[in-house]
Amino acid sequence: MNIPLLDLDRVEAPIDKARGLSNPWYTHESCFITERDTVFSNNWTCVAFTHDVPESGSVYPVNLMGIPLLVVRDREQCVRVFHNVCSHRGVQLVDGAQKLSGMLCCPYHSWTYDLTGRLVATPHVGGINTHQVDGLDCAKHGLKAVRCHEWMGLIFVDLSGALAPFESRIESLLARWDAWIPERNYDDLEADPAARPARD
């Protein structure tokens, strides 16, 4: 289904002539895919809060418009984001937020990854009790990382991996804030943890 670009022109018209987008922009699959691939895949997009991964070993799955991602806090307290699929057969690794005591283990064939995304075990990959095979280089089959950035309690991702640095993306915002916070010390602007809504 083709959605007329005239719809976009109407949205950007002067306020007395502007109109909202037509219904298909909110309901049609092709519009969803267009928005995902042209807007969210080509911009820094917020996917989680830092408190979603509060401590080492915390993992938090996110579905970004049909793209399964996994937010992880590793053993060095670094936040990382990966595609939430095993490198072997593409099975989803994690289906709910949790605190891991060990590593990420695929529920299908038990391929195992550390929290930096490195593939560390391939049980029985060559048959019963054969855990390694020639030609399988574990270093080339780790989890697929997604570029990410933490800012003011939020975690953003760059699905393309090719965007300008996050800081340059928000520079115009920071410049507006300079009138009130010229030192760019934003600690006082962070959300009060006591005010967080309860999660189901």
C-alpha atoms as an extended CHARMM CRD file, in Angstrom:
* protein
*
       200  EXT
         1         1  MET       CA              0.0000000000        0.0000000000        0.0000000000  PROA      1               0.0000000000
         2         2  ASN       CA              1.3800000000        3.4070000000       -0.9780000000  PROA      2               0.0000000000
         3         3  ILE       CA              0.7740000000        6.2170000000        1.4990000000  PROA      3               0.0000000000
         4         4  PRO       CA              0.7810000000        9.6520000000       -0.1870000000  PROA      4               0.0000000000
         5         5  LEU       CA              3.6240000000       11.9140000000        0.8730000000  PROA      5               0.0000000000
         6         6  LEU       CA              1.0610000000       14.6990000000        0.7000000000  PROA      6               0.0000000000
         7         7  ASP       CA              0.0960000000       13.5440000000        4.2030000000  PROA      7               0.0000000000
         8         8  LEU       CA              3.5070000000       14.6730000000        5.4390000000  PROA      8               0.0000000000
         9         9  ASP       CA              3.2130000000       18.0250000000        3.6880000000  PROA      9               0.0000000000
        10        10  ARG       CA             -0.0850000000       18.6570000000        5.4600000000  PROA      10              0.0000000000
        11        11  VAL       CA              1.4620000000       17.9430000000        8.8600000000  PROA      11              0.0000000000
        12        12  GLU       CA              4.2050000000       20.5160000000        8.2470000000  PROA      12              0.0000000000
        13        13  ALA       CA              1.8480000000       23.1920000000        6.8850000000  PROA      13              0.0000000000
        14        14  PRO       CA              1.1470000000       26.4080000000        8.8630000000  PROA      14              0.0000000000
        15        15  ILE       CA             -0.9630000000       25.6610000000       11.9180000000  PROA      15              0.0000000000
        16        16  ASP       CA             -4.1710000000       27.0670000000       10.4170000000  PROA      16              0.0000000000
        17        17  LYS       CA             -3.8710000000       24.6720000000        7.4640000000  PROA      17              0.0000000000
        18        18  ALA       CA             -2.1170000000       21.7120000000        9.0720000000  PROA      18              0.0000000000
        19        19  ARG       CA             -3.7780000000       18.3150000000        9.3760000000  PROA      19              0.0000000000
        20        20  GLY       CA             -2.8030000000       15.1720000000       11.2200000000  PROA      20              0.0000000000
        21        21  LEU       CA             -1.5920000000       12.0400000000        9.4940000000  PROA      21              0.0000000000
        22        22  SER       CA             -4.2480000000        9.8200000000        7.9270000000  PROA      22              0.0000000000
        23        23  ASN       CA             -5.2740000000        6.5950000000        9.6690000000  PROA      23              0.0000000000
        24        24  PRO       CA             -3.0250000000        4.2250000000        7.6800000000  PROA      24              0.0000000000
        25        25  TRP       CA              0.0540000000        5.8940000000        9.1800000000  PROA      25              0.0000000000
        26        26  TYR       CA             -1.0270000000        4.4540000000       12.5330000000  PROA      26              0.0000000000
        27        27  THR       CA             -2.4380000000        1.1070000000       11.4500000000  PROA      27              0.0000000000
        28        28  HSD       CA             -0.8180000000       -0.1800000000        8.2570000000  PROA      28              0.0000000000
        29        29  GLU       CA              2.1240000000       -2.5980000000        8.3410000000  PROA      29              0.0000000000
        30        30  SER       CA              3.9790000000       -0.8050000000        5.5300000000  PROA      30              0.0000000000
        31        31  CYS       CA              3.8370000000        2.4670000000        7.4900000000  PROA      31              0.0000000000
        32        32  PHE       CA              5.1770000000        0.7040000000       10.5590000000  PROA      32              0.0000000000
        33        33  ILE       CA              8.1040000000       -0.6870000000        8.5550000000  PROA      33              0.0000000000
        34        34  THR       CA              8.7670000000        2.6890000000        6.9280000000  PROA      34              0.0000000000
        35        35  GLU       CA              8.8440000000        4.4090000000       10.3150000000  PROA      35              0.0000000000
        36        36  ARG       CA             11.0630000000        1.7170000000       11.8200000000  PROA      36              0.0000000000
        37        37  ASP       CA             13.5480000000        1.7080000000        8.9550000000  PROA      37              0.0000000000
        38        38  THR       CA             13.7230000000        5.4460000000        8.2720000000  PROA      38              0.0000000000
        39        39  VAL       CA             13.2020000000        7.0050000000       11.7050000000  PROA      39              0.0000000000
        40        40  PHE       CA             14.1770000000        4.6010000000       14.4760000000  PROA      40              0.0000000000
        41        41  SER       CA             16.9310000000        2.7990000000       12.5810000000  PROA      41              0.0000000000
        42        42  ASN       CA             18.6230000000        6.0680000000       11.6630000000  PROA      42              0.0000000000
        43        43  ASN       CA             18.4830000000        7.9510000000       14.9490000000  PROA      43              0.0000000000
        44        44  TRP       CA             19.6450000000        7.5120000000       18.4970000000  PROA      44              0.0000000000
        45        45  THR       CA             16.6360000000        5.8360000000       20.1150000000  PROA      45              0.0000000000
        46        46  CYS       CA             15.9650000000        5.4340000000       23.8290000000  PROA      46              0.0000000000
        47        47  VAL       CA             15.2330000000        1.7940000000       24.7150000000  PROA      47              0.0000000000
        48        48  ALA       CA             15.5950000000        1.5440000000       28.5020000000  PROA      48              0.0000000000
        49        49  PHE       CA             16.4210000000        3.2370000000       31.7840000000  PROA      49              0.0000000000
        50        50  THR       CA             19.7150000000        2.5990000000       33.5630000000  PROA      50              0.0000000000
        51        51  HSD       CA             17.7070000000        1.3610000000       36.5480000000  PROA      51              0.0000000000
        52        52  ASP       CA             16.4150000000       -1.4750000000       34.3270000000  PROA      52              0.0000000000
        53        53  VAL       CA             19.8900000000       -3.0150000000       34.7040000000  PROA      53              0.0000000000
        54        54  PRO       CA             20.7440000000       -1.9490000000       38.2590000000  PROA      54              0.0000000000
        55        55  GLU       CA             23.6690000000       -4.2640000000       39.0130000000  PROA      55              0.0000000000
        56        56  SER       CA             26.2690000000       -6.5170000000       37.4820000000  PROA      56              0.0000000000
        57        57  GLY       CA             24.5700000000       -9.4730000000       35.8210000000  PROA      57              0.0000000000
        58        58  SER       CA             21.2950000000       -7.6460000000       35.1960000000  PROA      58              0.0000000000
        59        59  VAL       CA             19.7670000000       -8.3150000000       31.7790000000  PROA      59              0.0000000000
        60        60  TYR       CA             16.7320000000       -6.5760000000       30.3130000000  PROA      60              0.0000000000
        61        61  PRO       CA             15.1410000000       -7.6320000000       26.9970000000  PROA      61              0.0000000000
        62        62  VAL       CA             13.6250000000       -4.9300000000       24.7880000000  PROA      62              0.0000000000
        63        63  ASN       CA             11.5580000000       -5.1930000000       21.6130000000  PROA      63              0.0000000000
        64        64  LEU       CA             12.3020000000       -2.1510000000       19.4750000000  PROA      64              0.0000000000
        65        65  MET       CA              9.6010000000       -2.2300000000       16.7960000000  PROA      65              0.0000000000
        66        66  GLY       CA             10.0820000000       -5.9360000000       16.1480000000  PROA      66              0.0000000000
        67        67  ILE       CA             13.8470000000       -5.9760000000       16.7140000000  PROA      67              0.0000000000
        68        68  PRO       CA             14.7440000000       -8.0260000000       19.8110000000  PROA      68              0.0000000000
        69        69  LEU       CA             17.4860000000       -6.3410000000       21.8520000000  PROA      69              0.0000000000
        70        70  LEU       CA             19.1050000000       -7.1960000000       25.1670000000  PROA      70              0.0000000000
        71        71  VAL       CA             20.4250000000       -4.5890000000       27.5970000000  PROA      71              0.0000000000
        72        72  VAL       CA             23.1460000000       -6.0080000000       29.8730000000  PROA      72              0.0000000000
        73        73  ARG       CA             25.2350000000       -4.7000000000       32.7510000000  PROA      73              0.0000000000
        74        74  ASP       CA             28.4970000000       -6.6460000000       32.6570000000  PROA      74              0.0000000000
        75        75  ARG       CA             30.8500000000       -7.6070000000       35.4860000000  PROA      75              0.0000000000
        76        76  GLU       CA             32.7120000000       -4.2790000000       35.1690000000  PROA      76              0.0000000000
        77        77  GLN       CA             29.4250000000       -2.3270000000       35.5230000000  PROA      77              0.0000000000
        78        78  CYS       CA             29.4570000000       -1.3760000000       31.8360000000  PROA      78              0.0000000000
        79        79  VAL       CA             26.0770000000       -1.2140000000       30.0760000000  PROA      79              0.0000000000
        80        80  ARG       CA             26.0210000000       -3.0600000000       26.7680000000  PROA      80              0.0000000000
        81        81  VAL       CA             23.2870000000       -3.7820000000       24.2170000000  PROA      81              0.0000000000
        82        82  PHE       CA             23.1490000000       -6.8440000000       21.9570000000  PROA      82              0.0000000000
        83        83  HSD       CA             20.7120000000       -8.3510000000       19.5300000000  PROA      83              0.0000000000
        84        84  ASN       CA             18.7610000000      -10.7740000000       21.7330000000  PROA      84              0.0000000000
        85        85  VAL       CA             19.4000000000      -13.7970000000       19.5160000000  PROA      85              0.0000000000
        86        86  CYS       CA             21.8570000000      -16.6590000000       19.6490000000  PROA      86              0.0000000000
        87        87  SER       CA             24.5250000000      -16.6590000000       16.9480000000  PROA      87              0.0000000000
        88        88  HSD       CA             23.8680000000      -20.3560000000       16.2930000000  PROA      88              0.0000000000
        89        89  ARG       CA             20.1930000000      -20.7020000000       15.3250000000  PROA      89              0.0000000000
        90        90  GLY       CA             18.7920000000      -17.2540000000       16.0670000000  PROA      90              0.0000000000
        91        91  VAL       CA             16.8150000000      -18.3200000000       19.1370000000  PROA      91              0.0000000000
        92        92  GLN       CA             15.8800000000      -15.5740000000       21.6010000000  PROA      92              0.0000000000
        93        93  LEU       CA             18.2590000000      -15.7350000000       24.5510000000  PROA      93              0.0000000000
        94        94  VAL       CA             16.3260000000      -13.9270000000       27.2830000000  PROA      94              0.0000000000
        95        95  ASP       CA             12.5540000000      -13.4860000000       27.5830000000  PROA      95              0.0000000000
        96        96  GLY       CA             12.3360000000      -11.4990000000       30.8100000000  PROA      96              0.0000000000
        97        97  ALA       CA             14.3140000000       -9.1170000000       32.9970000000  PROA      97              0.0000000000
        98        98  GLN       CA             16.5110000000      -10.9900000000       35.4610000000  PROA      98              0.0000000000
        99        99  LYS       CA             19.7690000000      -11.0590000000       37.3990000000  PROA      99              0.0000000000
       100       100  LEU       CA             22.2000000000      -13.6830000000       36.1180000000  PROA      100             0.0000000000
       101       101  SER       CA             24.5700000000      -15.3970000000       38.4940000000  PROA      101             0.0000000000
       102       102  GLY       CA             26.6120000000      -16.7360000000       35.5760000000  PROA      102             0.0000000000
       103       103  MET       CA             26.4880000000      -16.3140000000       31.8230000000  PROA      103             0.0000000000
       104       104  LEU       CA             23.9530000000      -16.0590000000       29.0270000000  PROA      104             0.0000000000
       105       105  CYS       CA             22.9510000000      -19.5150000000       27.8500000000  PROA      105             0.0000000000
       106       106  CYS       CA             20.8270000000      -20.2260000000       24.7860000000  PROA      106             0.0000000000
       107       107  PRO       CA             17.8170000000      -22.4000000000       25.6690000000  PROA      107             0.0000000000
       108       108  TYR       CA             18.1300000000      -24.3420000000       22.3880000000  PROA      108             0.0000000000
       109       109  HSD       CA             21.6520000000      -25.7750000000       22.1170000000  PROA      109             0.0000000000
       110       110  SER       CA             23.2000000000      -24.1270000000       25.1890000000  PROA      110             0.0000000000
       111       111  TRP       CA             25.6600000000      -21.9390000000       23.3730000000  PROA      111             0.0000000000
       112       112  THR       CA             27.0150000000      -19.7870000000       26.1720000000  PROA      112             0.0000000000
       113       113  TYR       CA             28.1390000000      -16.1530000000       26.1670000000  PROA      113             0.0000000000
       114       114  ASP       CA             29.7680000000      -14.0020000000       28.8060000000  PROA      114             0.0000000000
       115       115  LEU       CA             28.2870000000      -10.5920000000       29.5780000000  PROA      115             0.0000000000
       116       116  THR       CA             30.5950000000       -8.8800000000       27.0920000000  PROA      116             0.0000000000
       117       117  GLY       CA             28.9500000000      -10.9550000000       24.3500000000  PROA      117             0.0000000000
       118       118  ARG       CA             31.9120000000      -13.2980000000       23.8380000000  PROA      118             0.0000000000
       119       119  LEU       CA             31.0160000000      -16.8800000000       22.8830000000  PROA      119             0.0000000000
       120       120  VAL       CA             32.6720000000      -19.1050000000       25.4940000000  PROA      120             0.0000000000
       121       121  ALA       CA             31.0740000000      -22.5500000000       25.0840000000  PROA      121             0.0000000000
       122       122  THR       CA             29.4730000000      -24.6070000000       22.3020000000  PROA      122             0.0000000000
       123       123  PRO       CA             28.3660000000      -27.8240000000       24.0480000000  PROA      123             0.0000000000
       124       124  HSD       CA             28.2480000000      -30.9530000000       21.8550000000  PROA      124             0.0000000000
       125       125  VAL       CA             28.6290000000      -28.8690000000       18.6890000000  PROA      125             0.0000000000
       126       126  GLY       CA             30.4990000000      -31.7350000000       17.0350000000  PROA      126             0.0000000000
       127       127  GLY       CA             28.3990000000      -34.5370000000       18.5330000000  PROA      127             0.0000000000
       128       128  ILE       CA             28.1050000000      -36.0710000000       21.9880000000  PROA      128             0.0000000000
       129       129  ASN       CA             30.9560000000      -34.8110000000       24.2040000000  PROA      129             0.0000000000
       130       130  THR       CA             32.6090000000      -32.9810000000       21.3030000000  PROA      130             0.0000000000
       131       131  HSD       CA             32.4820000000      -29.3310000000       22.3020000000  PROA      131             0.0000000000
       132       132  GLN       CA             34.7950000000      -27.8410000000       19.6820000000  PROA      132             0.0000000000
       133       133  VAL       CA             35.1790000000      -28.4080000000       15.9600000000  PROA      133             0.0000000000
       134       134  ASP       CA             37.6870000000      -27.2700000000       13.3810000000  PROA      134             0.0000000000
       135       135  GLY       CA             36.5220000000      -24.2430000000       11.4890000000  PROA      135             0.0000000000
       136       136  LEU       CA             34.3510000000      -22.8280000000       14.2710000000  PROA      136             0.0000000000
       137       137  ASP       CA             36.1060000000      -19.7530000000       15.6170000000  PROA      137             0.0000000000
       138       138  CYS       CA             34.2550000000      -18.6780000000       18.7560000000  PROA      138             0.0000000000
       139       139  ALA       CA             35.7670000000      -15.2010000000       18.4650000000  PROA      139             0.0000000000
       140       140  LYS       CA             33.7390000000      -14.6770000000       15.2680000000  PROA      140             0.0000000000
       141       141  HSD       CA             30.4240000000      -15.8900000000       16.6430000000  PROA      141             0.0000000000
       142       142  GLY       CA             29.7880000000      -13.7800000000       19.7240000000  PROA      142             0.0000000000
       143       143  LEU       CA             26.6140000000      -11.8110000000       20.2640000000  PROA      143             0.0000000000
       144       144  LYS       CA             26.0140000000       -8.9930000000       17.7920000000  PROA      144             0.0000000000
       145       145  ALA       CA             26.6080000000       -5.7330000000       19.6580000000  PROA      145             0.0000000000
       146       146  VAL       CA             24.5010000000       -2.6240000000       19.1950000000  PROA      146             0.0000000000
       147       147  ARG       CA             26.1530000000        0.7440000000       19.7220000000  PROA      147             0.0000000000
       148       148  CYS       CA             24.7280000000        2.3560000000       22.8480000000  PROA      148             0.0000000000
       149       149  HSD       CA             25.0940000000        5.3920000000       25.0700000000  PROA      149             0.0000000000
       150       150  GLU       CA             23.9680000000        6.2040000000       28.6180000000  PROA      150             0.0000000000
       151       151  TRP       CA             22.7480000000        9.7180000000       29.3600000000  PROA      151             0.0000000000
       152       152  MET       CA             20.8780000000       11.0400000000       32.3840000000  PROA      152             0.0000000000
       153       153  GLY       CA             19.5210000000        7.6460000000       33.3900000000  PROA      153             0.0000000000
       154       154  LEU       CA             18.5170000000        6.6810000000       29.8500000000  PROA      154             0.0000000000
       155       155  ILE       CA             20.0220000000        4.1220000000       27.4750000000  PROA      155             0.0000000000
       156       156  PHE       CA             20.0440000000        4.9870000000       23.7760000000  PROA      156             0.0000000000
       157       157  VAL       CA             20.9620000000        2.7780000000       20.8200000000  PROA      157             0.0000000000
       158       158  ASP       CA             22.2160000000        3.4230000000       17.3070000000  PROA      158             0.0000000000
       159       159  LEU       CA             20.9350000000        0.4840000000       15.2550000000  PROA      159             0.0000000000
       160       160  SER       CA             22.8370000000        1.6240000000       12.1730000000  PROA      160             0.0000000000
       161       161  GLY       CA             26.1640000000        1.8040000000       13.9990000000  PROA      161             0.0000000000
       162       162  ALA       CA             27.0690000000        4.7530000000       11.7980000000  PROA      162             0.0000000000
       163       163  LEU       CA             25.4850000000        7.8150000000       13.3890000000  PROA      163             0.0000000000
       164       164  ALA       CA             27.3910000000       10.8200000000       14.6480000000  PROA      164             0.0000000000
       165       165  PRO       CA             28.3070000000       10.5620000000       18.3560000000  PROA      165             0.0000000000
       166       166  PHE       CA             25.3810000000       10.9180000000       20.7530000000  PROA      166             0.0000000000
       167       167  GLU       CA             26.7890000000       14.1390000000       22.2030000000  PROA      167             0.0000000000
       168       168  SER       CA             26.6860000000       15.8340000000       18.8170000000  PROA      168             0.0000000000
       169       169  ARG       CA             23.0790000000       14.6850000000       18.2950000000  PROA      169             0.0000000000
       170       170  ILE       CA             21.9280000000       16.4810000000       21.4490000000  PROA      170             0.0000000000
       171       171  GLU       CA             24.2140000000       19.5150000000       21.1830000000  PROA      171             0.0000000000
       172       172  SER       CA             21.3640000000       21.8420000000       20.1820000000  PROA      172             0.0000000000
       173       173  LEU       CA             19.4410000000       20.7450000000       23.2900000000  PROA      173             0.0000000000
       174       174  LEU       CA             22.4450000000       21.3120000000       25.5360000000  PROA      174             0.0000000000
       175       175  ALA       CA             22.9990000000       24.7310000000       23.9800000000  PROA      175             0.0000000000
       176       176  ARG       CA             19.4330000000       25.7240000000       24.9390000000  PROA      176             0.0000000000
       177       177  TRP       CA             20.0180000000       24.4710000000       28.4800000000  PROA      177             0.0000000000
       178       178  ASP       CA             23.2260000000       26.5030000000       28.7850000000  PROA      178             0.0000000000
       179       179  ALA       CA             21.1460000000       29.5270000000       29.8080000000  PROA      179             0.0000000000
       180       180  TRP       CA             20.2160000000       27.7180000000       33.0190000000  PROA      180             0.0000000000
       181       181  ILE       CA             23.0870000000       25.2460000000       33.4750000000  PROA      181             0.0000000000
       182       182  PRO       CA             26.1600000000       26.7820000000       31.8260000000  PROA      182             0.0000000000
       183       183  GLU       CA             28.5110000000       24.3160000000       33.5380000000  PROA      183             0.0000000000
       184       184  ARG       CA             26.5700000000       21.4340000000       31.9550000000  PROA      184             0.0000000000
       185       185  ASN       CA             26.3230000000       19.6450000000       35.2830000000  PROA      185             0.0000000000
       186       186  TYR       CA             23.0240000000       17.8300000000       34.8950000000  PROA      186             0.0000000000
       187       187  ASP       CA             23.0870000000       15.7050000000       38.0550000000  PROA      187             0.0000000000
       188       188  ASP       CA             20.2430000000       17.7010000000       39.6030000000  PROA      188             0.0000000000
       189       189  LEU       CA             18.0540000000       17.0060000000       36.5700000000  PROA      189             0.0000000000
       190       190  GLU       CA             18.0980000000       13.2380000000       36.9450000000  PROA      190             0.0000000000
       191       191  ALA       CA             14.8710000000       11.5880000000       38.0290000000  PROA      191             0.0000000000
       192       192  ASP       CA             14.3270000000       10.8780000000       41.6850000000  PROA      192             0.0000000000
       193       193  PRO       CA             14.6280000000        7.0660000000       42.0800000000  PROA      193             0.0000000000
       194       194  ALA       CA             11.8610000000        7.1630000000       44.7230000000  PROA      194             0.0000000000
       195       195  ALA       CA              9.4860000000        8.5130000000       42.0830000000  PROA      195             0.0000000000
       196       196  ARG       CA              9.8650000000        5.5500000000       39.7240000000  PROA      196             0.0000000000
       197       197  PRO       CA              6.6010000000        3.7970000000       38.8870000000  PROA      197             0.0000000000
       198       198  ALA       CA              6.2240000000        0.2310000000       40.1310000000  PROA      198             0.0000000000
       199       199  ARG       CA              6.7910000000       -2.4200000000       37.4550000000  PROA      199             0.0000000000
       200       200  ASP       CA              4.4350000000       -5.3520000000       37.0220000000  PROA      200             0.0000000000
